[in-house]
Amino acid sequence: MECPHCQSQKTIKNGKHHHQDGKAVQNYLCKGCNKRFSERTGTPMSRLRTPESVVSLAMKMRSEGMGIRASGRVLEKSHVSIMRWEQKLAEHSQQWSPSAPTGGDVTIEGEEVYTRVGENLPPSESKGWTVTFIERKSRYWIEAKAGFKNTKLFAKATKTAWQWSKASQYIRWFTDGERRYAQQLWQMASVRLKSTEVSREYGHRKVWRHGLEVAIKIKSSQGNRRVEWLKPEHPYTAISDKSDVHANHNEANNSALRRRCSAYRRRQNLYAKNTEGLQRAVTVQRLVHNWVRPHVGLGKNKTPAMAIRLFHRPVSMLELLSSSGFHCLTN
């Protein structure tokens, strides 16, 4: 057993402790740093005495659309306990968010989804906007960032999506209408061409990096729909057909989110009370979507993480709760 504090292999067994269902959990002592830990240390189940089966069932109920208080009544647990379990799982989201495979070909779709947080304020004043990014072919959910619909929110979400995808060789970045996606991306993904790379007639010196194209689809209320490529492309980057520029798959994902996450459900009093609670709920939904729940459009028993070749099988809810992250399963 490797020590999670100093990564030493000099560990010995150091007794056991028991949970509410009588299950024994092994404790360890590290001879290198003299710290104690258990087989659950570093996982969402760390320091919890509730049985794994109960926590797993609670997460399944929440990921299928049950409200947090309804889940507590069914399980005969406090809704505060379920919130704490969700928060512990959400805090491990980085360990379950590996980058896209190097040298691949990805299509990123960006979109926003709105819900109410706390008081019923106008959308422009609400903290219930969530910027979401998915990879089109695999339906892999890259990011979901909640807050006010301002430049800061777009900057955070765009940075995460770019960090995830930048190792890919070819990237198509398509969004619906909102130009702030491209404005934030331009600061991270633009390059300066040397005078020897292109002729003077080309006219551009600062362009998107090679292999990246960025476009938006504008849907006018008057029916005047059009596609725009934002900022100049690299001269050696191929351009997609206009019919490929859309965020339809992300819109479908947002529609499923309204069914499966009570905080996004319309016409019901199940909204989040604050942005932190909304972020917690949507992060758990993202982890379950990517790793646990098979997507019918990808094939039989196939998850988005499998489709993008990050893993070879669906991950169970128990594994999501009892493992310290994606790399723990692959090693």
For each residue, the residues with C-beta under 8 A, 3 or more apart:
1: 11 28 39
2: 7 8 9 11
3: 6 7 8 9 10 11 28 30 32 33 35 37
4: 7 37 41 42 324
5: 30 33 35 37
6: 3 30 32 33 35
7: 2 3 4
8: 2 3 11 30 31 32 33
9: 2 3
10: 3 30 31 32
11: 1 2 3 8 28 29 30 31
12: 28 29 31
13: 26 27 28 29
14: 27 28 29 36
15: 27
16: 24 25 26 27
17: 24 25 27 38
18: 22 23 24 25
19: 22 23 25 49 50 51
20: 49 50 51
21: 51 53
22: 18 19
23: 18 19 51 52
24: 16 17 18
25: 16 17 18 19 38 39 40
26: 13 16 38 39
27: 13 14 15 16 17 36 37 38
28: 1 3 11 12 13 14 36 37 38 39
29: 11 12 13 14 34 35 36
30: 3 5 6 8 10 11 33 34 35 36 37
31: 8 10 11 12 34
32: 3 6 8 10
33: 3 5 6 8 30
34: 29 30 31
35: 3 5 6 29 30
36: 14 27 28 29 30
37: 3 4 5 27 28 30 41 42
38: 17 25 26 27 28 41 46
39: 1 25 26 28
40: 25 43 45 46 47 48 322
41: 4 37 38 46
42: 4 37 46 324
43: 40 46 92 321 322 323 324
44: 55 85 88 89 91 92 320 321 322
45: 40 48 52 55 88 321 322
46: 38 40 41 42 43 88
47: 40
48: 40 45 55 85 88
49: 19 20
50: 19 20 54 55 77 81 85
51: 19 20 21 23 54 55
52: 23 45 55 56 318 321 322
53: 21 56 57 318
54: 50 51 57 58 75 77
55: 44 45 48 50 51 52 58 59 85 321
56: 52 53 59 60 316 317 318 321
57: 53 54 60 61 75
58: 54 55 61 62 71 75 77 82 85
59: 55 56 62 63 85 86 89 284 288 317 320 321
60: 56 57 63 64 317
61: 57 58 64 66 71 74 75
62: 58 59 66 68 71 82 86 262 281 284
63: 59 60 260 261 284 285 288 292 293
64: 60 61 260
65: 259 260 261 262 265
66: 61 62 70 71 74 262
67: 70 71 262 270
68: 62 71 72 79 82 83 262
69: 72 73 79
70: 66 67 73 74
71: 58 61 62 66 67 68 74 75 77 79 82
72: 68 69 75 76 77 78 79 81 82
73: 69 70 76
74: 61 66 70 71
75: 54 57 58 61 71 72 82
76: 72 73
77: 50 54 58 71 72 81 82
78: 72 81 82
79: 68 69 71 72 82 83
80: 83 84
81: 50 72 77 78 84 85
82: 58 62 68 71 72 75 77 78 79 85 86
83: 68 79 80 86 87 277 280
84: 80 81 87 88
85: 44 48 50 55 58 59 81 82 88 89
86: 59 62 82 83 89 90 280 281 284
87: 83 84 90 91 280
88: 44 45 46 48 84 85 91 92
89: 44 59 85 86 92 93 283 284 287 320 321
90: 86 87 93 279 280 283 284 287
91: 44 87 88
92: 43 44 88 89 95 96 324 325
93: 89 90 96 97 283 286 287
94: 97 325
95: 92 324 325 326 327 328
96: 92 93 287 290 291 320 325 326
97: 93 94 164 326
98: 310 326 327
99: 163 164 165 167
100: 104 106 135 164 165 167 168 308
101: 104 167 168 308 309 310
102: 167 168
103: 167 168 169
104: 100 101 167 168 169 170 308
105: 168 169 170
106: 100 135 136 137 165 168 170 171 172
107: 135 136 137 171 172 174 244
108: 133 134 135 136 142 161 165 171 172 173 174
109: 133 134 135 136 174 175 246 247 248 249 250
110: 131 132 133 157 158 161 173 174 175 176 178 181 247 250
111: 131 132 175 176 247 250 251 254
112: 129 130 131 132 149 178
113: 129 130 132 254 257 258 264
114: 123 126 128 129 130
115: 128 130 263 264 266 271 272 278
116: 119 120 121 126 128 271
117: 126 127 128 271 272 273 274 275 278
118: 121 127 271 272 273 274
119: 116
120: 116
121: 116 118 125 126
122: 125 126
123: 114 126 129 149
124: 149
125: 121 122
126: 114 116 117 121 122 123 129 148 149
127: 117 118 146 147 148 274 275 278
128: 114 115 116 117 146 271 272 275 278
129: 112 113 114 123 126 146 147 148 149 153
130: 112 113 114 115 144 145 146 264 278 282
131: 110 111 112 143 144 145 153 154 157 158
132: 110 111 112 113 141 143 144 157 250 253 254 257
133: 108 109 110 141 142 143 144 157 160 161 250
134: 108 109 139 140 141 142 249 250 253
135: 100 106 107 108 109 138 139 140 142 165 304 308
136: 106 107 108 109 139 249
137: 106 107 307 308
138: 135 298 304 307 308
139: 134 135 136 249 253 289 295 297 298 304 307
140: 134 135 290 304 305 307 308 310
141: 132 133 134 144 253 286 289 290 304
142: 108 133 134 135 160 161 164 165
143: 131 132 133 157 160 161 164 286
144: 130 131 132 133 141 157 282 283 285 286
145: 130 131 153 156 157 160 279
146: 127 128 129 130 275 278 279 282
147: 127 129 150 152 153 275 279
148: 126 127 129 152 153
149: 112 123 124 126 129 153
150: 147 153 154
151: 154 155 180 183 184
152: 147 148 155 156
153: 129 131 145 147 148 149 150 156 157
154: 131 150 151 157 158 178 180 181 183 184
155: 151 152 158 159 184
156: 145 152 153 159 160
157: 110 131 132 133 143 144 145 153 154 160 161
158: 110 131 154 155 161 162 181 184 185 188
159: 155 156 162 163 184 188
160: 133 142 143 145 156 157 163 164
161: 108 110 133 142 143 157 158 164 165
162: 158 159 165 166 185 188 189
163: 99 159 160 166
164: 97 99 100 142 143 160 161
165: 99 100 106 108 135 142 161 162 168 171
166: 162 163 171 189
167: 99 100 101 102 103 104
168: 100 101 102 103 104 105 106 165 171 211
169: 103 104 105 211
170: 104 105 106 211 212
171: 106 107 108 165 166 168 211 212 213
172: 106 107 108 213 215 240 244
173: 108 110 181 182 185 212 213 214 215
174: 107 108 109 110 214 215 216 217 244 245 246 247
175: 109 110 111 178 181 182 216 217 247
176: 110 111 216 217 218 219 246 247 251
177: 216 217 218 219
178: 110 112 154 175 181 216
179: 182 183 216 230
180: 151 154 183 184
181: 110 154 158 173 175 178 184 185 214 216
182: 173 175 179 185 186 214 216 230 231
183: 151 154 179 180 186 187
184: 151 154 155 158 159 180 181 187 188
185: 158 162 173 181 182 188 189 214
186: 182 183 189 190 208 231
187: 183 184 190
188: 158 159 162 184 185
189: 162 166 185 186 208 209 212
190: 186 187 206 207 208 209 231
191: 206 207 208 209 210 234
192: 205 206
193: 197 198 204 205 206 207 234 235
194: 197
195: 198
196:
197: 193 194 235
198: 193 195 202 204 235
199: 202
200: 203
201:
202: 198 199 235
203: 200
204: 193 198 207 232
205: 192 193
206: 190 191 192 193 232
207: 190 191 193 204 231 232 233 234 235
208: 186 189 190 191 212 213 214 231 232 233 234 237
209: 189 190 191 212 234
210: 191 234 236 237
211: 168 169 170 171 234 237
212: 170 171 173 189 208 209 233 234 237
213: 171 172 173 208 229 233 237 238 239 240
214: 173 174 181 182 185 208 229 230 231 233
215: 172 173 174 227 228 229 230 240 245
216: 174 175 176 177 178 179 181 182 227 228 230 245
217: 174 175 176 177 225 226 227 245 246 247
218: 176 177 225 226 227 228
219: 176 177 225
220: 223 224 225 226
221:
222:
223: 220
224: 220
225: 217 218 219 220
226: 217 218 220
227: 215 216 217 218 242 245
228: 215 216 218
229: 213 214 215 233 239
230: 179 182 214 215 216
231: 182 186 190 207 208 214
232: 204 206 207 208
233: 207 208 212 213 214 229 237 239
234: 191 193 207 208 209 210 211 212 237
235: 193 197 198 202 207
236: 210
237: 208 210 211 212 213 233 234
238: 213
239: 213 229 233
240: 172 213 215 244 245
241: 244
242: 227 245
243: 246
244: 107 172 174 240 241
245: 174 215 216 217 227 240 242
246: 109 174 176 217 243
247: 109 110 111 174 175 176 217 250 251
248: 109 251 252
249: 109 134 136 139 252 253
250: 109 110 111 132 133 134 247 253 254
251: 111 176 247 248 254 255
252: 248 249 255 256
253: 132 134 139 141 249 250 256 257 289
254: 111 113 132 250 251 257 258
255: 251 252 258 259
256: 252 253 259 260
257: 113 132 253 254 260 261 264 282 285
258: 113 254 255 261 264 265 266
259: 65 255 256 265
260: 63 64 65 256 257 285
261: 63 65 257 258 264 265 281 282 285
262: 62 65 66 67 68 265 268 270 281
263: 115 270 271 272 277 278 281 282
264: 113 115 130 257 258 261 282
265: 65 258 259 261 262 268 270
266: 115 258
267:
268: 262 265
269:
270: 67 262 263 265
271: 115 116 117 118 128 263
272: 115 117 118 128 263 275 277 278 281
273: 117 118 277
274: 117 118 127 277 278
275: 117 127 128 146 147 272 278 279
276: 279 280
277: 83 263 272 273 274 280 281
278: 115 117 127 128 130 146 263 272 274 275 281 282
279: 90 145 146 147 275 276 282 283
280: 83 86 87 90 276 277 283 284
281: 62 86 261 262 263 272 277 278 284 285
282: 130 144 146 257 261 263 264 278 279 285 286
283: 89 90 93 144 279 280 286 287
284: 59 62 63 86 89 90 280 281 287 288
285: 63 144 257 260 261 281 282 288 289
286: 93 141 143 144 282 283 289 290
287: 89 90 93 96 283 284 290 291 292 320
288: 59 63 284 285 291 292 293 317 320
289: 139 141 253 285 286 292 293 304
290: 96 140 141 286 287 303 304 305
291: 96 287 288 303 305 311 314 315 320
292: 63 287 288 289 303 314 315 316 317 320
293: 63 288 289 303 314
294: 298 300 301 302 303 314
295: 139 298 302 303 304 307
296:
297: 139
298: 138 139 294 295 302 303 304 306 307
299: 302 307
300: 294
301: 294 314
302: 294 295 298 299 306 307 314
303: 290 291 292 293 294 295 298 306 307 311 314 315
304: 135 138 139 140 141 289 290 295 298 307 308
305: 140 290 291 308 310 311 315
306: 298 302 303 309 310 311 312 313 314
307: 137 138 139 140 295 298 299 302 303 304
308: 100 101 104 135 137 138 140 304 305
309: 101 306
310: 98 101 140 305 306 326
311: 291 303 305 306 315 326 329 330
312: 306
313: 306
314: 291 292 293 294 301 302 303 306
315: 291 292 303 305 311 319 320 329
316: 56 292 319 320
317: 56 59 60 288 292 320 321
318: 52 53 56 321 322
319: 315 316 322 323 329
320: 44 59 89 96 287 288 291 292 315 316 317 323
321: 43 44 45 52 55 56 59 89 317 318
322: 40 43 44 45 52 318 319
323: 43 319 320 328 329
324: 4 42 43 92 95 328
325: 92 94 95 96 328 329
326: 95 96 97 98 310 311 329 330
327: 95 98 330 331
328: 95 323 324 325 331
329: 311 315 319 323 325 326
330: 311 326 327
331: 327 328
